[in-house]
Amino acid sequence: PLTGLPNIRALEDYLYLHPDAKICCLRMDNLEFLSRHYGILMRVHCKRMITASLQPLMQKDEQLFQLPGSELVLVLLGPGTAERLQHMVDQLNSRKIFWNNTGLDIEFGASWGEIENGEKLHHTLGQLSWLSEQSCATHNVLALTNSLETVSGQTTDRVLMLGRIKRALDAGGIRLYAQPIQNAAGKGYHEILTRLESDGEIITPDRFIPLIAQFNLSHRFDLSVVENLLAWLRDNPVLHDKTRFSVNLMPLTLMQKEVATEIISLFEHYLVPPHAVVIEITEEQAFSNSETSIKNIQQLRDYGFRIAIDDFGTGYANYERLKRLQADIIKIDGCFVKDICSDSMDAMIVQSICNLAKTKSLCVVAEFVETPEQREMLLRFGVDYLQGYLLGKPLALSELQA
């Protein structure tokens, strides 16, 4: 209903009537990132504009089909598939799509292949999806027939990694690490970072987080991390009532209707008070138009959790939004911190964020602090807490002193 395009079930029917059709996967690189900042309607608008641009280049009975995310399926008939598809990609890359008078930076890529007798559609779409992602960098369309061995290997790697992730979650393979977040006096708390242990190997977040998000495992993963942390807190009590840790929730987790209630129930089960743990969320969720996300965040705050906005300043936030921000802590993204001593623009941005945060009584944390010079400048600007290798590298939670 939003894009006005037929879906995958319609594609299956189409292929039954046109068994010789060539399947093309058209990818809009960076669209997923842009949609997190501009919203779902921007993505819908882009797909509509792309459809309008391609219609004059399509022949009778050729059609576009909707896919979730950053892709569309285009079916072409007749000869010259590679040349025609390349021309379409070149046309799309030569124009900008505008959203609210802002030109969007979208790189287009595409791949194409054939399906014998309409079989294995979803498997082929998965291979074409990976191949179209590779084509975005060069804007050259890629044919599945010429790259089948490579694509099959990449698809197999993803499937194998997904299996390892699921086995790690089933077998309690979550391993918690803690990185210090400290004020000028060296006091503070720790952020919980996670690794997975599977088949005797430690898997780092850059390898498993994208697959957890892609295959809708974030809710299960996040609640497992929270429960592991709470079990440690129960077994390592202290007399003081200060904040001890912060823990991240992924965007899709907060879009689950009852997740706030589930988190609160876990804290009550393990007898851990909410002030012991800060909940870190992304800018995307902090300024979300999702009613479910907003409700979950508010329910957590009402229960007594402090809310921190992670990676603040990377594009989603602006001053108008910051004025109405319902949170307690903002964490300035490390991209503004790493060159702060040599880049006057980064220094100005950080100081501006600090000044505005103080007017709302927000606590400010700076990430990626690695040198004494950065530390001195950040504290002078009014940053309350620092995080980075200068303060300490992540340490296994089991090695942390209670």
DRENDO-1510 file (C-alpha; in Angstrom, 1 decimal, always signed):
<recs>
REC; n; res; u; v; w
REC; 1; PRO; +0.0; +0.0; +0.0 .
REC; 2; LEU; +2.8; +2.5; +0.7 .
REC; 3; THR; +4.9; +2.0; -2.4 .
REC; 4; GLY; +2.1; +0.9; -4.7 .
REC; 5; LEU; +4.3; -2.0; -5.9 .
REC; 6; PRO; +3.4; -5.7; -6.0 .
REC; 7; ASN; +5.1; -8.0; -3.5 .
REC; 8; ILE; +7.1; -11.2; -3.5 .
REC; 9; ARG; +3.9; -13.4; -3.8 .
REC; 10; ALA; +3.0; -11.4; -6.9 .
REC; 11; LEU; +6.5; -12.0; -8.2 .
REC; 12; GLU; +6.1; -15.7; -7.9 .
REC; 13; ASP; +2.8; -15.6; -9.9 .
REC; 14; TYR; +4.5; -13.4; -12.5 .
REC; 15; LEU; +7.4; -15.8; -12.9 .
REC; 16; TYR; +4.9; -18.6; -13.5 .
REC; 17; LEU; +3.5; -16.7; -16.4 .
REC; 18; HIS; +6.9; -15.5; -17.6 .
REC; 19; PRO; +9.4; -18.3; -16.9 .
REC; 20; ASP; +12.1; -16.7; -19.2 .
REC; 21; ALA; +12.2; -13.4; -17.3 .
REC; 22; LYS; +15.5; -12.1; -16.0 .
REC; 23; ILE; +15.5; -11.3; -12.3 .
REC; 24; CYS; +17.3; -8.0; -11.4 .
REC; 25; CYS; +18.0; -6.8; -7.8 .
REC; 26; LEU; +18.3; -3.0; -7.6 .
REC; 27; ARG; +20.0; -1.8; -4.5 .
REC; 28; MET; +20.0; +1.7; -3.0 .
REC; 29; ASP; +23.2; +1.8; -0.9 .
REC; 30; ASN; +23.0; +4.0; +2.2 .
REC; 31; LEU; +19.2; +4.1; +2.1 .
REC; 32; GLU; +18.9; +2.1; +5.4 .
REC; 33; PHE; +21.1; +4.7; +7.1 .
REC; 34; LEU; +19.2; +7.6; +5.6 .
REC; 35; SER; +15.8; +6.1; +6.6 .
REC; 36; ARG; +17.0; +5.9; +10.2 .
REC; 37; HIS; +17.5; +9.7; +10.1 .
REC; 38; TYR; +14.6; +10.8; +7.9 .
REC; 39; GLY; +12.1; +8.1; +8.6 .
REC; 40; ILE; +10.2; +5.4; +6.8 .
REC; 41; LEU; +8.3; +7.8; +4.6 .
REC; 42; MET; +11.5; +9.0; +3.0 .
REC; 43; ARG; +12.3; +5.4; +2.0 .
REC; 44; VAL; +8.8; +5.0; +0.5 .
REC; 45; HIS; +9.3; +8.3; -1.3 .
REC; 46; CYS; +12.6; +7.1; -2.8 .
REC; 47; LYS; +11.1; +3.9; -4.1 .
REC; 48; ARG; +8.2; +5.8; -5.7 .
REC; 49; MET; +10.7; +8.2; -7.4 .
REC; 50; ILE; +12.8; +5.3; -8.6 .
REC; 51; THR; +9.7; +3.6; -10.0 .
REC; 52; ALA; +8.7; +6.8; -11.9 .
REC; 53; SER; +12.3; +7.2; -13.3 .
REC; 54; LEU; +12.4; +3.6; -14.5 .
REC; 55; GLN; +9.0; +3.3; -16.0 .
REC; 56; PRO; +9.9; +5.0; -19.3 .
REC; 57; LEU; +12.8; +2.6; -19.7 .
REC; 58; MET; +10.7; -0.6; -19.3 .
REC; 59; GLN; +9.0; -2.6; -22.0 .
REC; 60; LYS; +5.5; -4.0; -22.0 .
REC; 61; ASP; +4.9; -6.6; -19.3 .
REC; 62; GLU; +8.1; -5.7; -17.4 .
REC; 63; GLN; +7.6; -4.8; -13.8 .
REC; 64; LEU; +9.0; -3.7; -10.5 .
REC; 65; PHE; +8.3; -5.5; -7.2 .
REC; 66; GLN; +8.7; -4.4; -3.6 .
REC; 67; LEU; +11.3; -5.8; -1.3 .
REC; 68; PRO; +11.8; -4.9; +2.4 .
REC; 69; GLY; +14.7; -2.6; +3.1 .
REC; 70; SER; +16.9; -1.0; +0.5 .
REC; 71; GLU; +16.1; -3.1; -2.6 .
REC; 72; LEU; +13.6; -3.5; -5.4 .
REC; 73; VAL; +13.2; -6.4; -7.8 .
REC; 74; LEU; +13.0; -5.6; -11.5 .
REC; 75; VAL; +12.1; -8.2; -14.1 .
REC; 76; LEU; +13.2; -7.7; -17.6 .
REC; 77; LEU; +12.2; -9.6; -20.8 .
REC; 78; GLY; +14.1; -10.3; -24.0 .
REC; 79; PRO; +17.8; -9.9; -24.8 .
REC; 80; GLY; +20.4; -7.3; -23.7 .
REC; 81; THR; +19.6; -7.6; -20.0 .
REC; 82; ALA; +23.1; -6.5; -18.8 .
REC; 83; GLU; +23.2; -3.5; -21.1 .
REC; 84; ARG; +19.7; -2.3; -20.3 .
REC; 85; LEU; +20.2; -2.7; -16.6 .
REC; 86; GLN; +23.5; -0.9; -16.7 .
REC; 87; HIS; +21.8; +2.0; -18.5 .
REC; 88; MET; +19.1; +2.1; -15.8 .
REC; 89; VAL; +21.7; +2.2; -13.0 .
REC; 90; ASP; +23.6; +5.0; -14.8 .
REC; 91; GLN; +20.4; +7.0; -15.2 .
REC; 92; LEU; +19.6; +6.7; -11.4 .
REC; 93; ASN; +23.2; +7.6; -10.4 .
REC; 94; SER; +23.2; +10.7; -12.6 .
REC; 95; ARG; +20.2; +12.2; -10.7 .
REC; 96; LYS; +19.5; +13.1; -7.1 .
REC; 97; ILE; +16.4; +12.3; -5.2 .
REC; 98; PHE; +15.2; +15.1; -3.0 .
REC; 99; TRP; +13.4; +14.8; +0.3 .
REC; 100; ASN; +12.1; +18.0; +1.9 .
REC; 101; ASN; +14.4; +20.0; -0.3 .
REC; 102; THR; +17.4; +18.0; +0.7 .
REC; 103; GLY; +19.4; +16.0; -1.9 .
REC; 104; LEU; +19.9; +12.4; -0.7 .
REC; 105; ASP; +23.3; +10.7; -1.3 .
REC; 106; ILE; +22.3; +7.3; -2.6 .
REC; 107; GLU; +24.5; +5.1; -4.6 .
REC; 108; PHE; +22.8; +2.6; -6.9 .
REC; 109; GLY; +24.0; -0.9; -7.8 .
REC; 110; ALA; +22.3; -3.9; -9.5 .
REC; 111; SER; +22.7; -7.6; -10.2 .
REC; 112; TRP; +20.8; -10.0; -12.4 .
REC; 113; GLY; +20.3; -13.7; -13.0 .
REC; 114; GLU; +17.8; -16.4; -14.1 .
REC; 115; ILE; +15.7; -18.8; -12.2 .
REC; 116; GLU; +15.0; -22.2; -13.9 .
REC; 117; ASN; +11.4; -23.1; -13.8 .
REC; 118; GLY; +10.7; -20.5; -11.1 .
REC; 119; GLU; +12.4; -22.6; -8.5 .
REC; 120; LYS; +14.6; -21.5; -5.6 .
REC; 121; LEU; +13.4; -17.9; -5.8 .
REC; 122; HIS; +14.3; -16.9; -2.3 .
REC; 123; HIS; +17.7; -18.5; -2.5 .
REC; 124; THR; +18.4; -16.7; -5.7 .
REC; 125; LEU; +17.2; -13.4; -4.3 .
REC; 126; GLY; +19.6; -13.8; -1.4 .
REC; 127; GLN; +22.5; -14.3; -3.8 .
REC; 128; LEU; +21.4; -11.4; -6.0 .
REC; 129; SER; +21.1; -9.2; -2.9 .
REC; 130; TRP; +24.7; -9.8; -1.9 .
REC; 131; LEU; +25.9; -9.3; -5.4 .
REC; 132; SER; +24.0; -6.0; -5.8 .
REC; 133; GLU; +25.6; -4.7; -2.6 .
REC; 134; GLN; +29.0; -5.4; -4.2 .
REC; 135; SER; +28.1; -3.5; -7.4 .
REC; 136; CYS; +27.3; -0.3; -5.5 .
REC; 137; ALA; +30.9; +0.7; -5.1 .
REC; 138; THR; +31.6; +0.6; -8.9 .
REC; 139; HIS; +28.1; +1.2; -10.3 .
REC; 140; ASN; +28.7; -1.7; -12.6 .
REC; 141; VAL; +26.0; -4.3; -12.7 .
REC; 142; LEU; +27.0; -7.9; -11.9 .
REC; 143; ALA; +25.6; -11.1; -13.4 .
REC; 144; LEU; +24.9; -14.0; -11.1 .
REC; 145; THR; +25.9; -16.5; -13.8 .
REC; 146; ASN; +29.4; -15.1; -13.9 .
REC; 147; SER; +29.8; -14.9; -10.1 .
REC; 148; LEU; +27.8; -17.9; -8.8 .
REC; 149; GLU; +30.7; -19.6; -7.0 .
REC; 150; THR; +31.7; -16.4; -5.3 .
REC; 151; VAL; +28.2; -15.5; -4.3 .
REC; 152; SER; +27.4; -19.0; -3.1 .
REC; 153; GLY; +30.5; -18.9; -0.9 .
REC; 154; GLN; +29.4; -15.6; +0.6 .
REC; 155; THR; +25.9; -16.7; +1.2 .
REC; 156; THR; +27.1; -19.9; +2.8 .
REC; 157; ASP; +29.4; -17.8; +5.1 .
REC; 158; ARG; +26.4; -15.8; +6.3 .
REC; 159; VAL; +24.3; -18.9; +6.9 .
REC; 160; LEU; +27.2; -20.6; +8.8 .
REC; 161; MET; +27.7; -17.5; +11.0 .
REC; 162; LEU; +24.0; -17.2; +11.7 .
REC; 163; GLY; +24.1; -20.8; +12.9 .
REC; 164; ARG; +27.0; -20.1; +15.2 .
REC; 165; ILE; +25.2; -17.1; +16.6 .
REC; 166; LYS; +22.1; -19.1; +17.3 .
REC; 167; ARG; +24.1; -21.9; +18.9 .
REC; 168; ALA; +25.9; -19.4; +21.1 .
REC; 169; LEU; +22.6; -18.0; +22.3 .
REC; 170; ASP; +21.2; -21.5; +22.9 .
REC; 171; ALA; +24.3; -22.6; +24.9 .
REC; 172; GLY; +24.7; -19.5; +27.0 .
REC; 173; GLY; +27.7; -18.3; +25.0 .
REC; 174; ILE; +27.2; -14.6; +25.8 .
REC; 175; ARG; +30.4; -13.1; +27.3 .
REC; 176; LEU; +30.2; -9.7; +29.0 .
REC; 177; TYR; +33.0; -7.2; +29.1 .
REC; 178; ALA; +33.1; -3.8; +31.0 .
REC; 179; GLN; +34.8; -0.6; +29.9 .
REC; 180; PRO; +35.2; +2.2; +32.5 .
REC; 181; ILE; +33.3; +5.6; +32.2 .
REC; 182; GLN; +35.0; +8.0; +34.6 .
REC; 183; ASN; +34.8; +11.6; +35.8 .
REC; 184; ALA; +37.7; +13.9; +36.5 .
REC; 185; ALA; +38.1; +12.3; +39.9 .
REC; 186; GLY; +38.3; +8.8; +38.4 .
REC; 187; LYS; +34.9; +7.8; +39.7 .
REC; 188; GLY; +32.1; +6.4; +37.6 .
REC; 189; TYR; +30.6; +3.2; +36.2 .
REC; 190; HIS; +31.2; +0.8; +33.3 .
REC; 191; GLU; +29.6; +0.2; +30.0 .
REC; 192; ILE; +28.7; -3.4; +29.2 .
REC; 193; LEU; +30.1; -4.7; +25.9 .
REC; 194; THR; +29.4; -8.1; +24.5 .
REC; 195; ARG; +31.2; -10.9; +22.8 .
REC; 196; LEU; +29.8; -14.3; +21.7 .
REC; 197; GLU; +31.6; -17.6; +22.3 .
REC; 198; SER; +30.8; -20.3; +19.7 .
REC; 199; ASP; +32.7; -23.5; +18.7 .
REC; 200; GLY; +35.6; -22.4; +21.0 .
REC; 201; GLU; +36.0; -19.0; +19.3 .
REC; 202; ILE; +35.2; -15.5; +20.6 .
REC; 203; ILE; +33.1; -13.7; +18.0 .
REC; 204; THR; +33.3; -9.9; +18.0 .
REC; 205; PRO; +30.3; -7.5; +17.6 .
REC; 206; ASP; +31.2; -6.3; +14.1 .
REC; 207; ARG; +30.6; -9.9; +13.0 .
REC; 208; PHE; +27.5; -10.8; +14.8 .
REC; 209; ILE; +25.5; -7.6; +15.4 .
REC; 210; PRO; +24.6; -7.1; +11.7 .
REC; 211; LEU; +23.2; -10.6; +11.5 .
REC; 212; ILE; +21.4; -10.3; +14.8 .
REC; 213; ALA; +19.7; -7.2; +13.5 .
REC; 214; GLN; +19.0; -8.6; +10.0 .
REC; 215; PHE; +17.4; -11.9; +11.3 .
REC; 216; ASN; +15.4; -10.3; +14.1 .
REC; 217; LEU; +17.3; -11.7; +17.0 .
REC; 218; SER; +17.9; -8.4; +18.8 .
REC; 219; HIS; +15.1; -8.9; +21.4 .
REC; 220; ARG; +16.4; -12.3; +22.4 .
REC; 221; PHE; +20.0; -11.1; +22.4 .
REC; 222; ASP; +19.4; -7.9; +24.4 .
REC; 223; LEU; +17.3; -9.6; +27.1 .
REC; 224; SER; +20.0; -12.3; +27.4 .
REC; 225; VAL; +22.6; -9.7; +27.9 .
REC; 226; VAL; +20.5; -7.9; +30.5 .
REC; 227; GLU; +19.8; -11.2; +32.4 .
REC; 228; ASN; +23.5; -12.2; +32.4 .
REC; 229; LEU; +24.4; -8.8; +33.9 .
REC; 230; LEU; +21.7; -9.0; +36.5 .
REC; 231; ALA; +22.9; -12.4; +37.6 .
REC; 232; TRP; +26.4; -11.0; +38.1 .
REC; 233; LEU; +25.0; -8.0; +40.0 .
REC; 234; ARG; +23.0; -10.4; +42.3 .
REC; 235; ASP; +26.1; -12.4; +43.0 .
REC; 236; ASN; +28.3; -9.4; +43.5 .
REC; 237; PRO; +26.3; -7.0; +45.7 .
REC; 238; VAL; +27.7; -3.7; +47.1 .
REC; 239; LEU; +26.6; -1.4; +49.9 .
REC; 240; HIS; +26.5; +1.8; +48.0 .
REC; 241; ASP; +23.6; +2.8; +45.7 .
REC; 242; LYS; +25.5; +4.4; +42.9 .
REC; 243; THR; +25.2; +3.5; +39.2 .
REC; 244; ARG; +27.4; +0.5; +38.3 .
REC; 245; PHE; +26.8; -0.2; +34.6 .
REC; 246; SER; +25.2; +0.9; +31.4 .
REC; 247; VAL; +23.7; -1.5; +28.9 .
REC; 248; ASN; +22.7; -1.0; +25.3 .
REC; 249; LEU; +19.3; -1.9; +23.7 .
REC; 250; MET; +19.2; -2.3; +20.0 .
REC; 251; PRO; +16.5; -0.3; +18.0 .
REC; 252; LEU; +14.4; -3.3; +17.1 .
REC; 253; THR; +14.3; -4.4; +20.7 .
REC; 254; LEU; +12.5; -1.2; +21.7 .
REC; 255; MET; +10.0; -1.7; +19.0 .
REC; 256; GLN; +8.7; -4.9; +20.8 .
REC; 257; LYS; +5.5; -4.0; +22.6 .
REC; 258; GLU; +6.2; -5.5; +26.0 .
REC; 259; VAL; +9.9; -5.2; +26.2 .
REC; 260; ALA; +9.9; -2.5; +28.9 .
REC; 261; THR; +7.7; -4.7; +31.1 .
REC; 262; GLU; +10.0; -7.7; +30.5 .
REC; 263; ILE; +13.1; -5.7; +31.5 .
REC; 264; ILE; +11.4; -4.4; +34.6 .
REC; 265; SER; +10.3; -8.0; +35.5 .
REC; 266; LEU; +13.9; -9.2; +35.2 .
REC; 267; PHE; +15.2; -6.5; +37.5 .
REC; 268; GLU; +12.5; -7.3; +40.1 .
REC; 269; HIS; +13.3; -11.0; +39.8 .
REC; 270; TYR; +17.0; -10.5; +40.5 .
REC; 271; LEU; +16.3; -7.8; +43.1 .
REC; 272; VAL; +18.5; -5.2; +41.4 .
REC; 273; PRO; +17.3; -1.6; +41.7 .
REC; 274; PRO; +17.0; +0.5; +38.4 .
REC; 275; HIS; +19.4; +3.1; +39.5 .
REC; 276; ALA; +22.2; +0.5; +39.3 .
REC; 277; VAL; +22.0; +0.3; +35.5 .
REC; 278; VAL; +21.8; +3.0; +32.8 .
REC; 279; ILE; +19.9; +2.1; +29.7 .
REC; 280; GLU; +21.6; +3.2; +26.5 .
REC; 281; ILE; +19.6; +3.8; +23.4 .
REC; 282; THR; +20.4; +5.2; +19.9 .
REC; 283; GLU; +19.5; +8.7; +18.6 .
REC; 284; GLU; +17.2; +6.9; +16.2 .
REC; 285; GLN; +15.1; +5.6; +19.1 .
REC; 286; ALA; +15.4; +8.8; +21.2 .
REC; 287; PHE; +13.7; +10.8; +18.5 .
REC; 288; SER; +11.6; +8.0; +17.0 .
REC; 289; ASN; +8.1; +8.5; +15.8 .
REC; 290; SER; +7.4; +4.9; +16.8 .
REC; 291; GLU; +4.7; +4.9; +19.4 .
REC; 292; THR; +5.9; +1.6; +20.8 .
REC; 293; SER; +9.5; +2.8; +21.2 .
REC; 294; ILE; +8.4; +6.0; +22.8 .
REC; 295; LYS; +6.1; +4.2; +25.2 .
REC; 296; ASN; +8.8; +1.7; +26.2 .
REC; 297; ILE; +11.4; +4.4; +26.9 .
REC; 298; GLN; +8.9; +6.4; +29.0 .
REC; 299; GLN; +7.9; +3.2; +30.9 .
REC; 300; LEU; +11.6; +2.5; +31.7 .
REC; 301; ARG; +12.1; +6.2; +32.9 .
REC; 302; ASP; +9.0; +6.1; +35.0 .
REC; 303; TYR; +10.3; +2.9; +36.7 .
REC; 304; GLY; +13.5; +4.7; +37.6 .
REC; 305; PHE; +16.0; +4.0; +34.9 .
REC; 306; ARG; +18.3; +6.7; +33.6 .
REC; 307; ILE; +18.3; +6.9; +29.8 .
REC; 308; ALA; +21.5; +7.6; +27.9 .
REC; 309; ILE; +21.6; +8.6; +24.2 .
REC; 310; ASP; +24.5; +6.7; +22.5 .
REC; 311; ASP; +26.6; +8.1; +19.6 .
REC; 312; PHE; +25.0; +11.5; +20.0 .
REC; 313; GLY; +25.6; +14.0; +17.2 .
REC; 314; THR; +26.0; +11.6; +14.3 .
REC; 315; GLY; +23.2; +13.2; +12.2 .
REC; 316; TYR; +19.8; +12.3; +13.6 .
REC; 317; ALA; +19.7; +14.9; +16.4 .
REC; 318; ASN; +19.3; +18.7; +15.9 .
REC; 319; TYR; +18.8; +21.5; +18.4 .
REC; 320; GLU; +15.0; +21.5; +18.0 .
REC; 321; ARG; +14.9; +17.8; +18.9 .
REC; 322; LEU; +17.4; +18.2; +21.7 .
REC; 323; LYS; +15.1; +20.8; +23.3 .
REC; 324; ARG; +12.3; +18.2; +23.7 .
REC; 325; LEU; +14.6; +15.3; +24.5 .
REC; 326; GLN; +13.4; +13.0; +27.2 .
REC; 327; ALA; +16.7; +11.5; +28.5 .
REC; 328; ASP; +19.3; +11.9; +31.3 .
REC; 329; ILE; +22.7; +11.4; +29.6 .
REC; 330; ILE; +24.1; +12.1; +26.1 .
REC; 331; LYS; +27.2; +10.3; +24.9 .
REC; 332; ILE; +29.1; +12.4; +22.3 .
REC; 333; ASP; +30.1; +10.2; +19.4 .
REC; 334; GLY; +33.8; +9.5; +19.1 .
REC; 335; CYS; +34.0; +10.9; +15.6 .
REC; 336; PHE; +33.8; +14.4; +17.2 .
REC; 337; VAL; +36.4; +13.5; +19.9 .
REC; 338; LYS; +39.3; +11.8; +18.1 .
REC; 339; ASP; +40.5; +15.0; +16.3 .
REC; 340; ILE; +39.2; +17.5; +18.8 .
REC; 341; CYS; +42.6; +18.9; +19.6 .
REC; 342; SER; +43.4; +19.6; +15.9 .
REC; 343; ASP; +40.0; +20.3; +14.3 .
REC; 344; SER; +38.4; +23.5; +15.4 .
REC; 345; MET; +35.0; +22.5; +14.0 .
REC; 346; ASP; +34.9; +19.3; +16.1 .
REC; 347; ALA; +35.9; +21.4; +19.1 .
REC; 348; MET; +33.1; +23.9; +18.4 .
REC; 349; ILE; +30.5; +21.1; +18.0 .
REC; 350; VAL; +31.5; +19.4; +21.3 .
REC; 351; GLN; +31.4; +22.7; +23.2 .
REC; 352; SER; +28.0; +23.5; +21.6 .
REC; 353; ILE; +26.6; +20.2; +22.6 .
REC; 354; CYS; +27.9; +20.6; +26.2 .
REC; 355; ASN; +26.4; +24.1; +26.5 .
REC; 356; LEU; +23.0; +23.0; +25.3 .
REC; 357; ALA; +23.1; +19.9; +27.5 .
REC; 358; LYS; +23.7; +21.9; +30.6 .
REC; 359; THR; +20.6; +24.0; +30.0 .
REC; 360; LYS; +18.6; +20.8; +30.2 .
REC; 361; SER; +20.6; +19.4; +33.1 .
REC; 362; LEU; +21.8; +16.5; +31.0 .
REC; 363; CYS; +24.9; +14.6; +32.0 .
REC; 364; VAL; +27.5; +14.5; +29.1 .
REC; 365; VAL; +29.8; +11.6; +28.3 .
REC; 366; ALA; +32.5; +11.7; +25.7 .
REC; 367; GLU; +33.6; +8.6; +23.9 .
REC; 368; PHE; +36.9; +7.6; +22.2 .
REC; 369; VAL; +39.2; +9.5; +24.6 .
REC; 370; GLU; +42.7; +8.3; +24.0 .
REC; 371; THR; +45.1; +11.2; +25.0 .
REC; 372; PRO; +45.6; +13.4; +28.0 .
REC; 373; GLU; +45.2; +16.4; +25.7 .
REC; 374; GLN; +41.7; +15.3; +24.7 .
REC; 375; ARG; +40.8; +14.6; +28.3 .
REC; 376; GLU; +41.9; +18.1; +29.4 .
REC; 377; MET; +40.0; +19.9; +26.6 .
REC; 378; LEU; +36.8; +17.8; +27.1 .
REC; 379; LEU; +36.7; +18.5; +30.8 .
REC; 380; ARG; +37.3; +22.2; +30.2 .
REC; 381; PHE; +34.3; +22.2; +27.8 .
REC; 382; GLY; +32.1; +20.8; +30.6 .
REC; 383; VAL; +32.1; +17.0; +29.8 .
REC; 384; ASP; +31.1; +15.1; +32.9 .
REC; 385; TYR; +32.5; +11.6; +32.1 .
REC; 386; LEU; +35.0; +10.2; +29.8 .
REC; 387; GLN; +35.3; +6.8; +28.0 .
REC; 388; GLY; +38.1; +5.4; +25.9 .
REC; 389; TYR; +41.4; +3.6; +26.0 .
REC; 390; LEU; +43.0; +6.4; +28.1 .
REC; 391; LEU; +40.6; +5.5; +30.9 .
REC; 392; GLY; +40.8; +1.7; +30.3 .
REC; 393; LYS; +40.1; -1.0; +27.8 .
REC; 394; PRO; +37.2; -3.5; +28.1 .
REC; 395; LEU; +37.8; -6.1; +30.7 .
REC; 396; ALA; +36.0; -9.4; +31.1 .
REC; 397; LEU; +33.2; -8.9; +33.7 .
REC; 398; SER; +34.3; -12.0; +35.5 .
REC; 399; GLU; +37.6; -10.2; +36.2 .
REC; 400; LEU; +36.0; -7.0; +37.5 .
REC; 401; GLN; +36.2; -6.3; +41.2 .
REC; 402; ALA; +32.8; -6.0; +42.7 .
</recs>
